[in-house]
Amino acid sequence: MTITIGEVIAVVGVDVTLRAFENSNLETHFYNGKRYKGVSIREFIAIEHGFRDIVCIIEGEYLDERNAEYDGAQQRYIRKLKVRPIGYFEAEDFKDGIKFLPKISDSARLLSEAEIGRIFESKSSKDFAIGTLLKEGIEVSLPWQKVFNTHFGIFGNTGSGKSNTLTKLFTVLFDNKFDEISGKSNFIFLDFNGEYTADQLTSVDQKNVIRLSTRKNSEDKFHLPDTEFWDAETLGILFQATANTQRPFLRRVISGRAKFLSIPNSLSRYIVSSFKKVLCSKEPKLEALELLKALARNLDADQSLLSDLNKVSLRKGKDIDSFHFVDNDNTWKFLSSDDAFYAARFGDAINKISESSPSGFQELLVRSDLQIIRDVLHGSAQYEHIHPLLRRIDAMKDDFAKVISVSSEVIYTKTVTVISLRDCRQEVKKILPILIAKHFYELHKARVSSPPDSTMHVIIDEAHNILSQQSIREAESWKDYRLELFEEIIKEGRKFGMFITLASQRPADISPTIISQLHNFFIHRLVNDRDLALLENTISTLDSVSRSQIPNLPQGACVITGTTFDIPMLVQVNRLPDNKKPDSRDVDLEELWS
């Protein structure tokens, strides 16, 4: 026996109309010791079609004033329900998709809580519950096997529970599967606001926490191997080099370094030979001389050398074209034809500055200065095109040196790594995550077998910070490159076992290409029209009823949909205990101001 609440009176395509019986108005039904919820929008019912139950979702109800019944003198309108089939039960298992359609006069009945649970719940994932169905109050487990092997996004306005959902998903995963995951998968959290550096996600002893800071010299740094740092693409990312002129220049710097790397003191020899090439050139260039003076200042040369360089000027004559040195007593010497004078006057001071051995970013700046000096001397580069790159290197090298260490030290030995960017300057926050994502993507791609025997998961909270296409502060070419890198990861990464999780309060700001490549979505309250339009145009699995509820979802509730889920679910995500919550809670003014 079941509770019958109506019968089919019309079937037009997949639009089914029911004539509701009087008992369908009840809020709650009790039958055989079980509680059944009454009929309302977005509830589920079953239509008995022969020996098969077709599961339908209620999308609307109305009174048909054209058709009325008379109970004596009283006129009653017929209550009608608009429903849409979403699947069917077969051997007590729910199968999604429209394979069968009801016929007129088929009866409709309520579903028990157990039957509703079977619609959403995967049998193979009983231990992965993050919350309960919002309307039914039934706890459901998510198919974690099919969630974490996909790219997925968590979206919602500030205060809607987005960070709690992100943390809850990974906390439940680590609580249940940490031992099985260790050694097979790595999770990299890019934490813009320092929300996950305490006991969140997993205990502190089970994760690396790297607090990067441009405000002070911290011991925490992101380690890049020497081979990866001296790479034109890496340096191009860090200093936003343009593709046509500045990246080729960086390639010349890197290839020049690699060519003489095996020679002892190659940089020192490079400095010494460059000074001589400029000062003793038979085809002198004033621009190269000025660059040489700037290099000497960057290398903290002796004041006497700087003073002597200022006494060098260009003299041209009938048979001579050379720099010459004018001493205090107005005596002068041509430098291109007097090696002995050059060695006596400049040799010791230049050898002294070449004894220093800068590393990392300082070496990059020195080599870049030397390369542009050589290029200018040989007339093979236009200085005005390279100058902006050199100024960016000079301006940002100190900030990058505080957060990046060029070394082969391996520190990412734990399963979970949280990289906090909270204390970084905004410009560094925008660039560094790209470098980090590229590093782990290339690293994982190089070592994974086919099919993948390990996985890498990059989780980006507040993803609009780096995946926005709305920024007007950067050049279009750089913006395209920044987005293309993540688009490549999200398009090609799955086959290498590389997965991205995005969380953002402004999905409309993120590249539509990236959004369209996400497989699953956890959507909290969103009210902006552009965000809602993006969801409507991008997520094919989001039905109109679920979409209409997004602007009014309560805090912590979200619509879960995507390729992993048979139908969209409306879930109230459980709140985490205080010590596990991300550090993004609302301020309690009653407590603060008491």
C-alpha angles and dihedrals in degrees: 000000000000138000106263113202104173150332137249114263101166139022117187110170105305092336109103124188122203129196102224120220122226094258089062088078093068116107095215135015128201119203131164091347094308130111121230125191117232127243120288141134115306093012120130126239135173126233112209106228108178107298093341132083115219111205115220135181119223110237102170148353133202145160114253104221092185091066118048134164126217121225098189106300093341118097117214127189121220116250111222131193126207111212136173125209113238102171145316142249117252119178086346091301120117115236116192124219134059107281098140132034126202125244131226112283094024108139124239124217139184120260123234120236090254092055092048089050090054090056092063107023127087113216092219096058108054092141101057107080117148098169148327135280105272098228102028097039090221119145112235131190120223120225094249091183089064097039102053095045090062138065108255138180133213113201134178143125119272111286094020095111099262097135091045090055092048092049093043093053095053095036091057090045094052093042091056105029110023096115092048092046097049113105093011104064138028127207119203116192116198100204112190096180104033093251098141105042098101127053095317120126094005137349119296093246091058097055141051112238114197114186107195118197136180091184096070141010102269128182089228111092138157106248120222121184115241092246092053095046093051092059124114093225093050093048089043089058094047096048100029093239118191117243101233105049113000099051093050086051091052089049089055090051092050097043090049091053092047092049094060100026093111092056113092114249091004093162092051091050089047091055094047094048092046092055090051094045092055100040097040098038118133088211099046123193120203090205089058090050092054090049089050091054090051090050091051090053091049090051092052093241121187115279088239091061092048089049092049092049089055088057091059117098139161122265123184126189144157094283102012137067109172149120111260133196119230113201127207092264089055093252112135141194133201108238098202093062104033111067093166093057091046092052092046095046104037108010101088096042093049093046088052095056091044091060091076115091111207118193137205115349096007090054089049091054093047093047091046091052091048092048094051090047090054091044092051091046091053094038092236099126138043106236095206090062095050097039096081090054092050091050091050090050090049094046098045104032093089093051093046092046087060094056105027127060120193102218141113092238112133111217103153094088099132128081094243125045122183115195110194117204095177095116096043126107116257093250092052090047089057097049106032098063089057090054092046094049091047091048094053093040094053092042093051095042091053097052104034120098127219117285090030115259093188137029137219121206121195114193116194116191116195088018094176086077092073107013098053119125092190098077114121095183096079135061118265092238092054092045090052091050093048092052095041091058093057091039089057092050093048093044099041103022098082093069089055094046093256115139133182128208117195129194121185143151092215111047090167089065092058121087109275089223091060093045092049091055094057113106102199135029136202103194120191126182112320122174105171113106093221091054092049092047090051091052091048093051098040110037110067093181095059110100124210095252094054092044092053090056097054097087091054103041115134120240111289095016120115142172111241115202142144143099093313095057126070094214134002113277127208105213134179104215114220116245117246122237114267095259091053099044118108113252093257101094124142117263112257099221092183089061095036096051098038 
